[in-house]
Amino acid sequence: NGTIILADNRTLSKTGLYMEVIKIAPAHANAYNSLADGLNDTETVQLPDGRVLDRRGLYIESLRYNPHNALVFYALAKSLVGNGTITLADKRTLSKTGLYLE
């Protein structure tokens, strides 16, 4: 839970640093993934473009920019309960099994 002071004297937390990466490089998939990993199931974040996303939304956004990241598919699968499904940015709807198979 530490912070870092940047050259412009801004103090940012880990979350703030990931948000800065997204602001500078919006297609940086790992920033969304790492930001999601730091949230619990009820937390949300407001992205620099104004969208508010929860953990699953951040994972889906990560897959938009890197659709082959097995760890993100795994994280999404773990987040589903029972026979739940999730719709990805490419409009595919996958079950837990479908996510594991990706």
C-alpha positions, 0 to 999 in steps of 0.5 A: 500500500505504498506510494511513489513520488513522480518527477512532477511531485505527484504522489501515486499509489499502485492503483494510481500508477496503473491508471496513469499507464492506461491514460498514457497507453490505453491499449496496454492490456497488462495495466487493466489486468493488474488493476483488476487483480488489485480490486475485490469483487465489490470495488470499481474504478473510474478510468481516465476516459470516464468509464466505471468498471469492476474487476470483471470489466477490467479483465474484459477490457484487458482481453480486448487488447490481448485476446490470448492472455490465458491468465485473464481467461482463468481469472474470469472463469474463477469469478463465475458462480455456478452456471454463470456466463460472461460476455466478452468485448468481441460479443462471445458469451462464455461459461466457466468451462468455455473460459477455461478452454480458451 
